[in-house]
Amino acid sequence: MIVTKISFIFAALLTKINFMKKIYFFKLMAVAISLIIVTMSCDDPIKPQEDVRVTGVTLDKNNISLVVGNTETLKETVLPGDAKNKAVTWTSSNSTIATVVNGTVTAVKEGTATITVTTTDGGYKATCTVTVTKKPDEPDPNEGVVIAGVTWATRNVDMPGTFAAKPEDAGMFYQWSRKIGWSSIDPMINSDGGNTWSDFYPNDPTWATANDPCPQGWRVPTHEEQKSLVNSGIGEWTTLNGVNGRFFGSGNNKVFLPAAGFRGGSSGNLVAQNNYGSYWSNTRANTAAAYDLYLNIGAAGTTTSDVAPSTIDGLSVRCVKQ
């Protein structure tokens, strides 16, 4: 009986020892596999991805023409698209004719220059030829432009008896048959230095000669003269030196009318600047309104009696030669 118990205990011990050996064996195997992986990693390391080098550069334009003072921006494309270093430098072959900064070319004087873009990586180049022309001579505002037999001023009336400095300038606004100009920007002030808006409706059958704000030798146009200007040709809605408006006329005989807005009603509030233009005729439409020439982004023409602006509105004036 004692021998049997001893045998049973001994067998249990052997089983436990064998089980412990198996565990130990599997632990050793795990360590060995780990060492093999580390060794393989050291023998064959993962290489970092190489930098993608530049292979060339192009420009969106190869030739441009600019008037003195104007600018245009060139756009470069560095090849390939996934190149790591896309830095470039810009140079002009003659900076007295055209300069360039970050791709923006500015015309300085008449002549021809070559703009070059160069990649920092590899020194690849692309070029654009710039032809610079002088500004066209602006017509003398005292000479005007003949359109359909009528000589039109090239600029709006500014202070009474003077033209605005540029064709795109708004000048001043005038209530119908009055010679006091009102500012085209706020605060509202008139040519006499006052700021009290008039809500008086004049009784004149046509614009009174004594109240005509046009410079000497010029006058406010008639309704029929405005219609002849419209019939001579209406240009597309466009901009002149950043100011919206339309050209009227045809060929070389055209004038630009800016969308200067207007001052409205009994308050004189400034309305629709750069979106709408309204120009007085000297012709009354009814007891409270007078005909005008209007322009906006969608249309241009002359008004009829039922939609003519009130004579207390402040509109632009574009004169004709007497």
C-alpha positions in Angstrom: 0.0 0.0 0.0 2.8 2.4 0.9 4.7 1.4 -2.3 1.6 2.2 -4.4 1.2 5.7 -2.9 4.9 6.4 -3.4 4.6 5.3 -7.1 1.5 7.5 -7.5 3.3 10.6 -6.0 6.4 9.9 -8.2 4.4 9.7 -11.3 2.6 13.0 -10.5 6.0 14.7 -10.0 7.2 13.4 -13.3 4.1 14.7 -15.1 4.5 18.1 -13.5 8.2 18.2 -14.4 7.4 17.3 -18.0 4.6 20.0 -18.2 7.1 22.5 -16.8 9.6 21.5 -19.4 7.1 22.0 -22.2 6.3 25.5 -20.9 10.0 26.2 -20.7 10.5 24.8 -24.2 7.8 27.1 -25.7 9.3 30.1 -23.9 12.7 29.3 -25.4 11.1 29.0 -28.9 9.4 32.4 -28.6 12.7 34.1 -27.6 14.5 32.4 -30.5 11.9 33.5 -33.1 12.1 37.1 -31.8 15.9 37.0 -32.1 15.6 35.7 -35.7 13.2 38.5 -36.6 15.5 41.2 -35.1 18.5 39.7 -36.9 16.7 39.7 -40.2 15.6 43.3 -39.7 19.2 44.3 -39.1 20.5 42.4 -42.1 17.8 43.9 -44.5 16.7 47.3 -43.1 13.6 49.2 -44.6 15.0 52.0 -46.8 13.3 55.5 -46.6 11.5 56.7 -49.7 13.8 58.8 -51.9 13.0 62.5 -52.5 11.3 63.2 -55.8 13.5 65.5 -57.9 12.3 68.3 -60.2 12.4 67.5 -63.9 11.2 70.8 -65.4 9.0 73.9 -65.2 6.4 75.5 -67.5 4.5 78.8 -67.6 0.8 79.3 -68.4 1.7 82.0 -71.0 4.7 82.4 -73.3 3.8 85.9 -74.5 1.8 88.8 -73.0 1.2 92.4 -74.0 0.7 95.1 -71.4 0.1 98.8 -71.4 2.4 100.9 -69.2 1.3 100.7 -65.6 -0.7 97.5 -66.0 0.1 94.2 -64.4 -0.5 90.5 -65.1 0.4 87.4 -63.0 2.1 84.4 -64.6 1.5 80.9 -63.1 4.3 78.4 -63.0 3.9 74.6 -62.9 6.9 72.6 -61.5 7.2 69.0 -62.8 6.5 66.4 -61.7 3.5 67.2 -59.5 4.9 65.3 -56.5 8.4 66.9 -56.6 9.5 67.7 -53.1 11.1 71.1 -53.7 8.9 73.3 -55.8 10.7 76.6 -55.0 11.3 79.0 -57.9 12.9 82.4 -58.5 11.8 85.1 -61.0 13.9 87.5 -63.0 13.4 90.1 -65.7 15.9 90.6 -68.6 15.2 94.4 -68.4 13.6 95.7 -65.2 13.4 99.2 -66.7 10.7 97.8 -69.1 9.0 95.2 -67.0 9.5 94.0 -63.4 8.4 90.8 -61.8 7.7 89.8 -58.2 6.4 86.3 -57.4 5.1 86.0 -60.9 3.3 89.3 -61.1 4.6 91.3 -64.0 4.4 95.2 -64.0 4.8 97.2 -67.2 7.2 100.1 -66.7 7.8 101.6 -70.1 7.6 100.8 -73.8 9.8 97.9 -75.0 10.2 94.1 -74.8 11.5 92.1 -71.8 11.9 88.4 -71.0 10.5 87.1 -67.8 12.3 83.9 -66.6 11.2 81.4 -63.8 14.0 79.1 -62.5 13.6 76.1 -60.2 15.7 75.9 -57.1 16.1 72.2 -57.6 17.9 71.5 -60.9 17.9 75.0 -62.2 15.2 74.3 -64.9 13.9 77.4 -66.7 10.8 78.7 -68.5 10.3 82.1 -70.2 7.7 84.6 -71.2 8.1 87.5 -73.6 6.5 90.7 -72.4 5.7 93.5 -74.9 4.9 96.8 -73.3 3.1 99.6 -75.1 2.5 103.2 -74.0 -0.9 104.4 -72.7 -3.2 105.6 -75.5 -3.5 109.4 -75.6 -6.7 110.3 -73.7 -8.9 112.7 -75.6 -8.9 116.3 -74.5 -12.2 116.7 -72.5 -12.6 120.1 -74.2 -12.6 118.5 -77.6 -15.1 115.6 -77.0 -16.1 112.8 -79.3 -18.5 113.1 -82.3 -21.2 110.4 -82.2 -24.2 110.5 -84.6 -23.5 114.2 -85.3 -23.4 115.2 -81.7 -20.1 116.1 -79.8 -20.1 114.4 -76.4 -17.8 115.2 -73.5 -15.6 112.3 -72.5 -16.1 113.0 -68.7 -18.8 113.7 -66.3 -19.3 117.2 -64.8 -17.6 117.6 -61.5 -17.8 121.0 -59.7 -20.0 123.4 -61.7 -18.2 124.5 -64.8 -15.5 121.7 -64.7 -15.1 118.2 -66.0 -13.9 115.3 -63.8 -10.3 114.3 -64.0 -10.8 110.9 -65.7 -13.4 109.3 -67.9 -14.3 106.8 -65.1 -14.6 109.4 -62.4 -18.2 109.9 -61.0 -17.9 113.7 -60.8 -20.8 115.3 -58.8 -24.5 114.8 -58.8 -27.1 117.4 -59.8 -30.8 117.9 -59.1 -32.6 118.7 -62.3 -32.3 122.3 -63.5 -30.0 123.3 -60.7 -26.4 124.3 -60.7 -25.4 123.0 -57.2 -23.3 119.8 -57.4 -23.5 117.1 -54.7 -20.7 114.8 -53.6 -20.7 111.3 -55.1 -19.3 109.9 -51.8 -20.4 110.4 -48.2 -20.6 112.5 -46.1 -23.0 114.4 -48.4 -21.8 117.9 -49.1 -22.5 120.2 -52.0 -20.3 122.4 -54.2 -21.1 125.4 -52.0 -20.1 123.6 -48.8 -23.6 122.9 -47.5 -25.3 119.7 -46.6 -29.0 120.5 -46.7 -30.7 118.6 -49.4 -33.4 120.4 -51.4 -36.9 118.8 -52.0 -38.1 121.7 -54.2 -39.6 120.8 -57.5 -38.5 123.3 -60.2 -41.1 124.6 -62.7 -38.8 125.2 -65.7 -40.1 123.6 -68.9 -36.5 122.7 -69.8 -33.2 123.0 -67.9 -32.7 126.7 -67.2 -29.6 128.0 -69.1 -28.5 130.0 -66.1 -28.5 126.8 -64.0 -26.6 124.6 -66.6 -23.5 123.1 -64.7 -21.6 122.2 -67.9 -18.3 124.1 -68.6 -18.4 127.0 -71.0 -19.3 125.9 -74.5 -21.1 122.8 -73.4 -24.7 122.1 -72.2 -26.9 119.4 -70.7 -28.1 117.2 -73.7 -31.7 116.9 -74.9 -33.8 113.7 -74.6 -33.5 113.2 -78.3 -29.7 113.6 -78.2 -29.5 110.9 -75.5 -31.6 108.6 -77.6 -29.3 109.1 -80.6 -26.3 108.2 -78.4 -28.0 105.0 -77.3 -29.0 104.1 -80.9 -25.4 104.6 -82.0 -24.3 101.5 -80.0 -24.3 100.2 -76.5 -21.2 98.4 -75.3 -21.2 95.4 -72.9 -21.1 96.0 -69.1 -17.4 96.4 -68.4 -14.9 98.1 -66.2 -12.5 101.0 -66.8 -9.7 101.2 -64.3 -11.8 99.3 -61.8 -15.1 101.2 -62.3 -18.2 99.6 -63.8 -20.0 101.1 -66.7 -20.7 101.0 -70.4 -19.2 102.5 -73.6 -21.7 104.2 -76.0 -21.0 104.7 -79.7 -19.0 102.7 -82.2 -15.5 102.2 -83.6 -13.1 104.8 -82.3 -16.0 107.2 -81.6 -17.1 106.0 -78.1 -17.5 107.5 -74.7 -17.5 105.7 -71.3 -20.3 106.4 -68.9 -19.5 105.1 -65.4 -22.1 103.5 -63.1 -21.8 106.4 -60.6 -25.0 105.7 -58.8 -27.2 108.6 -57.7 -28.7 110.5 -54.8 -32.3 109.8 -54.3 -35.6 111.4 -53.3 -36.2 113.8 -50.5 -33.3 112.7 -48.4 -30.4 112.7 -50.9 -29.2 109.2 -49.8 -26.4 107.7 -52.0 -27.7 104.7 -54.0 -26.4 102.0 -56.3 -22.8 103.1 -56.7 -20.9 101.0 -59.3 -24.1 99.2 -60.1 -26.2 101.8 -61.8 -25.8 105.1 -63.7 -28.3 107.8 -64.4 -27.7 110.9 -66.6 -30.0 113.9 -66.9 -31.4 115.2 -70.1 -32.6 118.8 -70.2 -36.1 117.7 -71.1 -39.0 117.5 -68.7 -41.1 114.3 -68.7 -44.0 115.6 -66.5 -44.5 118.0 -63.6 -42.3 116.0 -61.2 -39.9 114.1 -63.5 -37.4 114.6 -66.3 -36.0 112.1 -68.9 -32.6 110.5 -68.4 -30.2 108.0 -69.9 -29.7 104.9 -67.6 -27.3 102.0 -67.5 -26.8 98.9 -65.4 -25.4 95.3 -65.7 -28.5 94.1 -67.6 -29.6 97.0 -69.8 -29.1 100.6 -71.0 -31.4 103.1 -72.6 -33.5 106.2 -72.1 -36.5 106.5 -69.8 -40.1 107.0 -70.8 -42.4 109.5 -69.0 -43.9 106.9 -66.7 -40.6 105.8 -65.3 -38.5 109.0 -65.6 -36.6 110.0 -62.4 -37.9 112.7 -60.0 -36.5 116.2 -60.6 -35.3 116.2 -56.9 -33.1 113.2 -57.5 -29.4 113.9 -57.9 -28.0 112.4 -61.1 -24.8 112.6 -63.2 -24.5 115.0 -66.1 -22.7 114.2 -69.3 -22.5 117.3 -71.5 -22.7 117.9 -75.3 -21.1 120.7 -77.3 -23.2 123.8 -77.9 
